Amino acid sequence: MGSTRIAVLASGSGTNLQALLDACGDGRVPAQVCLVLSDRPGAHALERARRAGVPDRVLRPRDFPDRDAHDRAVAAACRAAGASLVVLAGYMRLVGPPFLEEWAMRCINVHPALLPAFPGLDAPAQALAYGAKLTGATVHFVDGGVDTGPVILQEAVPVLPGDTVETLHRRIQAVEWRLLPQAVALAAAGRLRVDGRRVEVRTDAD
Ligand code: GAR
């Protein structure tokens, strides 16, 4: 288990969180998940955290006076957990300026499309509705926009005849489960250099 401490923000089932927990557990990612935080009390990701013995926390937006106050509380929770990296793994809220003032370029998101195509919600449904033949998965640094930050890793996924939103999303997720741990491993090893919009992966020898 590596020394990099990761806070994972998740709103849903947490399969990407699970992929990260597994990869930290078996040494593919030199890091440890120190907190799983959700905006939704019913998120299955919380159960996955408990099973893995990782502290979990729920911060419901409605318990805060406004968006900024919620963002500040999320940022503070990540800090208090001793995190040096935050991973958005199916976190279905935009993180705003109060969060990014502290965590920009130390915050990574996974998105189920080949950005800049199909940002925002329901990306697999967007790809199907567009009639795209190819979509994919992207892991990127988070900035102030909607899925606009510098791209770390991407991989294409075909849209197949007869695909439904569910079959397409599942095929994309299988790629996410590989790509996200890989990107986090690079970040944890200090191998990502950001130059404007471009993210360069340094080799071990660099
Ligand atoms: C993932 O496919 C992730 O890319 C997507 O939500 C899913 C969460 O699945 N995120 C977004 O759409 C964010 N714009 P999971 O909870 O099983 O990891």
Boltz pocket constraint, residues with backbone or C-beta under 6 A from the ligand:
constraints:
  - pocket:
      binder: B
      contacts: [[A, 10], [A, 11], [A, 12], [A, 13], [A, 14], [A, 15], [A, 16], [A, 17], [A, 89], [A, 90], [A, 91], [A, 92], [A, 110], [A, 111], [A, 112], [A, 120], [A, 121], [A, 122], [A, 123], [A, 169], [A, 173], [A, 176]]
      max_distance: 6.0
